[in-house]
């Protein structure tokens, strides 16, 4: 949410890059949680499909 707000009010390129950091960290946290869930509850070929569609 902070990253998206930063994107909407940014007026220069440097602030846009700084705003992208929390956005990227949030997306990576969700990705790690989904990977952990799939690794614990499903088989390896499900993880392969997951990474194939996200890539």
N, C-alpha and C positions, 0 to 999 in steps of 0.2 A: 504494500500500500504506500509506503514512504517513497519507494522508487518510482512508482507511477505518478505520484504527486510531484516529485522532482522533475520527471519528464515533462509534465504539463506546464510547469512554471519556469523551466530553464530558458535562459536568454543567451547563453553562450555555450560553446562546445565543452569547455572544461566542467561546467556544472552538470551537463548532460552525462559525461563520463562518471562523475562522482555519484550521480543519481542511479547509474546502472549497477553499482556495487551491491546495494541492498536487494535490488530486484534479482540479480544473479544468485545471491546467497539464498534467497527464499526459494527460488526454483530448484536449486541444488538440494536443499533440505527436503523438499517434497519428493524429488527423484530418489534420494537415499532411502526415504521411508518406504516408498513403493518397492524399491529393490529389496529391502529387508523383508517386507511382508511376503513378496512373491518367493524369495529364497526359502523362507521358513515354511510356507504353506503349500507350495506347488512344486512340480518337478522341473528339472533343468530345461526341458524344451519350452516350457512356458516363459522362462526367463529369456531364452533366445528370441522368442517371438516378441516379447516386450521390448528388448533392445533393438530388434529389427524395425519395429514400428516407430520407436522414438528417435532412431538415428536418421 
